[in-house]
């Protein structure tokens, strides 16, 4: 198989504007980006390591990249990544990831933010902070937006929602994302929302709680509702947890402005850890008229973005320790890492991400399969 004709990545990157002056274009922009991605997949975590990967793998890289002047220096990688327009880069990657995402039926998109703590910037948290969209079932990054200096993630979510194809999707956000404007955007783009309700929306939280209080007082007589129970036990950690999900459809008494509300959800958790018991209650609002078991699963799987993306970025890819922040380099390099996580998670075989990075470094056929998303298509 000819790898040159089989890598859709190169086609999607072809539209990315090159920020360099013509006289400085010694290396092709697409070559620079693909080398950086391959190196990151294989374990490189710095620009000198990216250059070293390229030098060692030169003959292999030449089988599908043009490389008219060999491998760029680490300074070239650093300068180019600092100047690439992150929004344009994000659009290219989003189009590529959407092509790999072959989910049918409901698509679950979890949106959540993550800080790169060592990359100092003038944001609300003092460092680079990126809001990410994660395809939960496909385990693929669908897009990211960096929080601008002096602002917080609330102002960034709308930009991310606008670049995503939300038709037929179910979007979940935590309490910070429980905003009327976000719900309106999702509905305008023909998606459904499932939002966590907390005290940042005081009037809404009180109204949702009131829906359940009235239903309980009536013992749910005449109230269209559904329920689901599940329990988990982890003997090794001495933990037992029970979850009770109750859904009330077509709720009344909610504040005006929330679009197409189909139901409100109450998730009660009873947890016992080493003999100590705690009870919590969490409320949600949604435009999806789903059964309690389905909505409970969507709420639980929202945190896949934390476990499968954010945790992996820090533990396996060392993102929290990486200080890259000059220009747009931190944002663009973070997107490269997320693509690397996404591609390695497409491998149906067993093994940790650390093992898969090592395998990609040693086995060139495995690396090519990773670049294809482990698909022949």
C-alpha positions as CSV (number, residue, x, y, z in Angstrom):
1,X,0.0,0.0,0.0
2,X,1.3,3.4,-0.9
3,X,1.3,5.5,2.2
4,X,1.3,8.7,0.1
5,X,-2.2,8.0,-1.2
6,X,-3.5,6.7,2.1
7,X,-3.0,9.5,4.6
8,X,-6.0,11.8,4.8
9,X,-4.1,14.0,7.2
10,X,-2.0,15.5,4.5
11,X,-5.2,16.4,2.5
12,X,-6.8,18.2,5.4
13,X,-3.6,20.1,6.3
14,X,-3.2,21.4,2.7
15,X,-5.6,24.3,3.3
16,X,-3.8,25.5,6.4
17,X,-2.3,29.0,5.8
18,X,1.5,29.1,6.0
19,X,2.5,32.0,8.3
20,X,6.1,32.2,6.9
21,X,7.6,34.6,4.4
22,X,8.3,32.9,1.0
23,X,12.1,33.3,1.4
24,X,12.0,31.4,4.7
25,X,10.0,28.4,3.4
26,X,12.9,25.9,3.3
27,X,10.6,23.1,4.6
28,X,7.0,22.4,3.6
29,X,4.5,23.3,6.3
30,X,2.7,19.9,5.9
31,X,6.0,18.0,6.4
32,X,6.7,20.0,9.6
33,X,3.3,19.2,11.0
34,X,3.3,15.5,10.2
35,X,6.8,15.0,11.6
36,X,5.7,16.7,14.8
37,X,2.7,14.5,15.1
38,X,4.6,11.3,14.4
39,X,7.3,12.3,16.9
40,X,4.7,13.1,19.5
41,X,3.0,9.8,19.0
42,X,6.3,8.1,19.4
43,X,7.2,9.7,22.7
44,X,8.9,13.0,21.8
45,X,7.9,15.8,24.3
46,X,10.2,18.6,23.2
47,X,11.4,20.3,20.0
48,X,14.9,18.8,20.1
49,X,13.3,15.4,20.6
50,X,11.0,16.0,17.6
51,X,14.1,16.9,15.5
52,X,15.9,13.8,16.7
53,X,12.9,11.6,15.7
54,X,12.9,13.1,12.3
55,X,16.7,12.6,11.7
56,X,16.5,8.9,12.8
57,X,13.4,8.2,10.8
58,X,14.4,10.2,7.7
59,X,14.3,7.3,5.2
60,X,10.9,6.2,6.4
61,X,9.5,9.7,6.4
62,X,10.7,10.1,2.8
63,X,8.3,7.3,1.8
64,X,5.3,9.6,2.3
65,X,6.7,13.2,2.8
66,X,8.6,15.3,0.2
67,X,11.2,16.7,2.6
68,X,13.1,18.8,-0.1
69,X,15.7,20.0,2.5
70,X,15.7,17.1,4.9
71,X,14.5,17.4,8.5
72,X,13.9,20.9,10.0
73,X,15.8,22.0,13.0
74,X,14.2,22.2,16.4
75,X,14.3,26.0,16.2
76,X,12.3,25.7,12.9
77,X,9.7,23.6,14.6
78,X,9.5,26.0,17.5
79,X,9.1,29.1,15.3
80,X,6.6,27.6,13.0
81,X,4.3,26.3,15.8
82,X,4.5,29.7,17.5
83,X,3.1,31.4,14.3
84,X,0.5,29.0,13.0
85,X,-3.0,30.4,13.4
86,X,-4.5,28.1,16.0
87,X,-8.1,28.6,14.8
88,X,-7.2,27.6,11.3
89,X,-5.2,24.6,12.5
90,X,-8.1,23.6,14.7
91,X,-10.5,23.7,11.7
92,X,-8.2,21.5,9.7
93,X,-7.8,18.9,12.5
94,X,-11.6,19.0,13.2
95,X,-12.3,18.2,9.6
96,X,-9.9,15.3,9.8
97,X,-11.2,13.9,13.1
98,X,-14.8,14.2,11.8
99,X,-13.8,12.0,8.9
100,X,-12.5,9.4,11.3
101,X,-15.5,9.6,13.5
102,X,-17.9,7.0,12.1
103,X,-20.5,6.9,14.9
104,X,-24.1,6.2,13.9
105,X,-27.2,7.4,15.7
106,X,-26.6,9.6,18.7
107,X,-23.2,11.3,19.0
108,X,-22.1,12.2,22.5
109,X,-19.8,15.3,22.6
110,X,-18.4,16.2,26.0
111,X,-17.0,19.7,26.4
112,X,-14.7,20.6,29.3
113,X,-11.6,22.7,30.0
114,X,-8.1,21.8,31.0
115,X,-5.1,23.9,32.2
116,X,-1.5,23.4,31.0
117,X,-0.1,24.5,34.3
118,X,3.5,25.1,33.4
119,X,2.7,27.2,30.3
120,X,2.3,30.6,31.9
121,X,-0.2,33.0,30.3
122,X,-2.4,35.9,31.3
123,X,-5.6,33.9,31.7
124,X,-8.0,33.6,34.7
125,X,-5.9,30.7,36.0
126,X,-2.5,32.2,35.2
127,X,-1.6,29.6,32.5
128,X,-2.6,28.2,29.1
129,X,-6.2,27.0,29.4
130,X,-8.0,25.1,26.6
131,X,-11.6,24.1,26.2
132,X,-11.9,20.8,24.5
133,X,-14.6,18.9,22.6
134,X,-14.3,15.1,22.9
135,X,-16.3,12.5,21.0
136,X,-17.0,10.2,23.9
137,X,-17.9,7.0,22.0
138,X,-15.2,7.4,19.4
139,X,-12.6,8.7,21.8
140,X,-11.5,11.5,19.4
141,X,-10.7,15.1,19.8
142,X,-13.2,17.2,17.8
143,X,-11.8,20.6,18.5
144,X,-10.3,23.0,21.0
145,X,-10.3,26.7,21.8
146,X,-7.8,28.6,23.9
147,X,-9.0,31.0,26.6
148,X,-7.9,34.5,25.6
149,X,-5.8,36.5,28.0
150,X,-7.7,38.2,30.8
151,X,-10.8,36.1,30.2
152,X,-12.3,32.7,31.4
153,X,-13.7,29.6,29.7
154,X,-17.2,30.9,29.6
155,X,-16.3,33.3,26.7
156,X,-14.5,30.5,24.8
157,X,-17.2,27.8,24.7
158,X,-19.4,29.7,22.1
159,X,-16.4,29.8,19.7
160,X,-15.9,26.0,20.1
161,X,-19.6,25.3,19.6
162,X,-19.7,27.2,16.3
163,X,-17.0,25.1,14.7
164,X,-18.5,21.8,15.6
165,X,-21.1,19.9,13.6
166,X,-23.8,19.4,16.2
167,X,-26.6,18.0,14.1
168,X,-27.9,14.9,15.8
169,X,-25.4,15.2,18.6
170,X,-25.9,15.3,22.4
171,X,-23.6,17.9,24.1
172,X,-22.8,17.6,27.8
173,X,-21.2,20.4,29.8
174,X,-20.5,20.8,33.5
175,X,-22.0,23.5,35.7
176,X,-19.8,26.3,34.3
177,X,-21.3,25.6,30.9
178,X,-24.9,25.8,32.1
179,X,-25.8,29.0,30.1
180,X,-28.9,29.9,28.1
181,X,-26.7,31.1,25.2
182,X,-24.9,27.8,25.0
183,X,-28.2,25.8,25.0
184,X,-29.6,28.2,22.3
185,X,-26.5,27.6,20.1
186,X,-26.7,23.8,20.4
187,X,-30.4,23.8,19.5
188,X,-29.8,26.2,16.6
189,X,-27.2,23.8,15.3
190,X,-29.8,20.9,15.6
191,X,-28.2,19.2,18.6
192,X,-29.4,18.4,22.1
193,X,-28.0,19.5,25.4
194,X,-27.6,17.9,28.8
195,X,-26.3,20.5,31.3
196,X,-25.3,20.2,35.0
197,X,-27.3,22.7,37.1
198,X,-25.6,24.2,40.2
199,X,-25.5,27.3,42.3
200,X,-24.0,29.5,39.5
201,X,-27.6,29.4,38.1
202,X,-29.3,30.0,41.4
203,X,-32.8,30.6,40.0
204,X,-32.6,27.6,37.7
205,X,-31.3,25.3,40.5
206,X,-34.1,26.3,42.8
207,X,-36.7,25.8,40.1
208,X,-35.4,22.3,39.1
209,X,-35.3,21.3,42.8
210,X,-38.9,22.6,43.0
211,X,-40.0,20.3,40.2
212,X,-38.8,17.2,42.1
213,X,-40.2,18.5,45.5
214,X,-43.7,18.9,44.0
215,X,-43.4,15.5,42.3
216,X,-42.4,13.8,45.6
217,X,-45.3,15.6,47.4
218,X,-47.7,14.1,44.9
219,X,-45.9,10.8,45.1
220,X,-45.4,11.2,41.3
221,X,-49.1,10.7,40.7
222,X,-50.0,12.5,37.4
223,X,-46.3,13.2,36.8
224,X,-44.7,11.8,33.7
225,X,-41.4,10.4,34.9
226,X,-38.9,7.5,34.7
227,X,-36.3,6.0,37.0
228,X,-33.2,3.9,37.0
229,X,-31.0,2.4,39.7
230,X,-27.5,1.0,39.5
231,X,-24.8,0.0,42.0
232,X,-21.0,-0.5,41.8
233,X,-18.7,-2.1,44.3
234,X,-14.9,-2.0,44.3
235,X,-13.8,-4.3,47.1
236,X,-10.1,-3.4,46.6
237,X,-10.8,0.2,47.6
238,X,-13.5,-0.6,50.1
239,X,-16.0,1.4,48.1
240,X,-19.7,0.8,47.4
241,X,-21.8,3.3,45.4
242,X,-25.5,3.3,44.5
243,X,-27.0,5.8,41.9
244,X,-30.6,6.7,41.5
245,X,-31.6,8.6,38.4
246,X,-35.1,10.2,38.2
247,X,-36.3,12.0,35.2
248,X,-39.4,14.3,35.1
249,X,-40.6,15.2,31.6
250,X,-42.1,18.5,30.5
251,X,-41.2,20.3,33.7
252,X,-43.1,23.5,34.7
253,X,-41.9,26.5,36.7
254,X,-38.5,26.9,35.1
255,X,-37.1,30.4,34.3
256,X,-37.9,31.7,30.9
257,X,-35.4,31.5,28.1
258,X,-34.2,28.0,28.3
259,X,-34.9,26.5,24.8
260,X,-36.8,23.3,24.2
261,X,-36.5,21.8,27.7
262,X,-37.8,18.2,27.5
263,X,-36.8,17.0,31.0
264,X,-35.0,17.6,34.2
265,X,-32.9,15.0,35.9
266,X,-32.0,14.2,39.5
267,X,-29.0,11.9,40.1
268,X,-28.7,10.8,43.7
269,X,-25.5,9.1,44.9
270,X,-25.1,7.1,48.0
271,X,-21.4,6.2,48.6
272,X,-19.8,4.2,51.3
273,X,-16.0,4.2,51.5
274,X,-14.4,2.2,54.3
275,X,-17.5,2.4,56.4
276,X,-18.0,6.2,55.9
277,X,-21.3,7.1,54.1
278,X,-22.0,10.2,52.0
279,X,-25.2,11.2,50.1
280,X,-25.2,13.7,47.2
281,X,-27.8,15.0,44.8
282,X,-27.0,16.5,41.3
283,X,-29.5,18.2,39.0
284,X,-29.5,18.4,35.2
285,X,-31.6,20.1,32.4
286,X,-31.9,18.6,29.0
287,X,-33.6,19.0,25.6
288,X,-33.4,15.2,25.0
289,X,-36.5,13.2,26.0
290,X,-34.5,10.1,26.9
291,X,-35.2,7.3,29.3
292,X,-33.6,7.5,32.7
293,X,-31.1,4.7,32.0
294,X,-29.9,6.4,28.8
295,X,-29.5,9.9,30.5
296,X,-27.7,8.3,33.5
297,X,-25.2,6.7,31.1
298,X,-24.6,10.0,29.2
299,X,-24.1,11.8,32.5
300,X,-21.6,9.2,33.7
301,X,-19.8,9.0,30.4
302,X,-19.3,12.8,30.3
303,X,-16.3,12.3,32.5
304,X,-14.6,10.2,29.8
305,X,-13.1,13.5,28.7
306,X,-11.3,13.7,32.1
307,X,-10.2,10.0,32.2
308,X,-9.4,9.3,28.6
309,X,-8.1,12.7,27.4
310,X,-7.1,15.1,30.2
311,X,-5.5,12.4,32.5
312,X,-3.7,10.9,29.5
313,X,-2.3,14.3,28.5
314,X,-0.8,14.8,31.9
315,X,0.3,11.3,32.9
316,X,1.4,9.9,29.5
317,X,2.3,13.1,27.5
318,X,3.5,15.3,30.4
319,X,1.4,18.3,29.3
320,X,1.3,19.8,32.8
321,X,5.1,19.9,32.9
322,X,5.5,21.4,29.4
323,X,6.4,25.1,29.5
324,X,5.9,25.7,25.8
325,X,3.8,28.9,25.6
326,X,5.5,31.4,23.2
327,X,3.1,32.8,20.6
328,X,0.6,30.1,19.6
329,X,3.1,27.3,20.2
330,X,1.5,26.0,23.4
331,X,-2.0,25.9,21.9
332,X,-0.9,24.2,18.7
333,X,1.3,21.7,20.4
334,X,-1.5,20.8,22.8
335,X,-3.7,20.1,19.7
336,X,-1.0,17.8,18.4
337,X,-0.9,15.9,21.7
338,X,-4.7,15.5,21.6
339,X,-4.6,14.2,18.1
340,X,-1.9,11.7,19.2
341,X,-4.1,10.5,22.1
342,X,-7.1,10.2,19.8
343,X,-5.2,8.1,17.2
344,X,-3.6,5.8,19.7
345,X,-7.0,5.2,21.4
346,X,-8.3,3.9,18.0
347,X,-6.1,0.9,18.4
348,X,-8.5,-2.0,19.3
349,X,-5.6,-4.0,20.9
350,X,-4.7,-4.1,24.5
351,X,-1.9,-2.1,26.1
352,X,-1.5,1.3,27.8
353,X,-0.9,4.5,25.9
354,X,2.7,4.4,27.1
355,X,3.1,1.0,25.5
356,X,1.5,2.1,22.3
357,X,3.8,5.2,22.1
358,X,6.8,2.8,22.4
359,X,5.3,0.5,19.8
360,X,4.9,3.4,17.4
361,X,8.5,4.4,17.9
362,X,9.8,0.9,17.2
363,X,7.3,-0.3,14.5
364,X,6.9,1.9,11.4
365,X,3.9,-0.1,10.2
366,X,2.2,0.4,13.5
367,X,2.9,4.2,13.2
368,X,1.3,4.3,9.7
369,X,-1.8,2.4,11.1
370,X,-2.0,5.0,13.9
371,X,-1.9,7.9,11.3
372,X,-4.8,6.2,9.5
373,X,-6.8,5.9,12.7
374,X,-6.3,2.1,12.5
375,X,-8.7,2.0,9.6
376,X,-8.3,1.0,6.0
377,X,-10.7,3.7,5.0
